[in-house]
Amino acid sequence: MVAAAPKRLLLLIRHSPYGSSLARASLDVALAAAAFDQPVTLLFAGDGVLQLLPEQDTHARGVKNIGRLLASLPLYGIEQVYVDAQAVAHYQFALDTAPLKAVPLDSGQISEMFRNHDQLLGF
């Protein structure tokens, strides 16, 4: 019997990094799925692109910097990271300063990405 190919998982991350626990939870889900050899793709959209801002100072809030966790994603085999280009333009920051490499997508490319994945989880 041939084993079925693992389903492709797309995580849509739409929440800012420190306003709630959802940003951290989305990354924890990504790491857990990757640990079980699930193909994972991350898409940061809306306020979620703020997670990619470099050198975030979190000491005053008493929380851990999410940038370090983001930088470790390739160690878990998560190398497909994308961002909504419109959201990046809205917040006016350069992706080349982000803690990991992320590819900007327009709305048509995002729609295609939705169609090309078996499962979608939104945070």
FENWOKA-V674749 format. One line per field, one symbol per residue. ss: DSSP state (H for helix, E for strand, L for the rest). burial: # if it has 9 or more other C-alpha atoms within 8 Angstrom, else .. A space follows every 50 residues. Layout:
ss->???
burial->???
//
This chain:
ss->LLLLLLLLEEEEELLLLLLLLHHHHHHHHHHHHHHLLLLEEEEELHHHHH HHLLLLLLHHHLLLLHHHHHHLHHHHLLLEEEEEHHHHHHHLLLHHHLLL LLEEELHHHHHHHHHLLLEEEEL
burial->......###########....###.##..##.##...############# ###....#......###.###.#..#.#..#####.##......#..##. .#..##...#...#..##.#..#
//
